[in-house]
Amino acid sequence: VQLQAFGGGLVQAGGFLRLSCDASRIIFRAYDMAWYRQAPGKERELVASITSDGGTTYADPVKGRFIISRDNYADAVYLHMNRVAPEDAAVYYCSTVDRGVKRWGQGTLVTVSS
């Protein structure tokens, strides 16, 4: 499994950012996917997940602001970050579970200016 996340950067509070994660070496449409984030000094936390058939879940802090989506033709999962808040600043990772093992992309940094 290879997961390549990108799209992070500097965003103003209240702004929008879209993260992307390209997956390879898996039959992507069969896999549940997720986005996690880790802020400095904090543990990595689940942000949002999407099942192989499109069902979604969200962590409470991002409900109503973030949207996770997937494109099974492009083998990609996205995180649409609306109304970004300072507390959303973190390194964001895409993830999946392959044969019982959690796999991680390399992370993409989101910085929020207030």
Secondary structure, DSSP 8 states (H G I E B T S, - for coil): -EEEEE--EEEETT--EEEEEEEESS-GGGS-EEEEEE-TTS--EEEEEE-TTS-EEE-GGGTTTEEEEEETTTTEEEEEE-S--GGG-EEEEEEEEETTEEEE---EEEEEE-
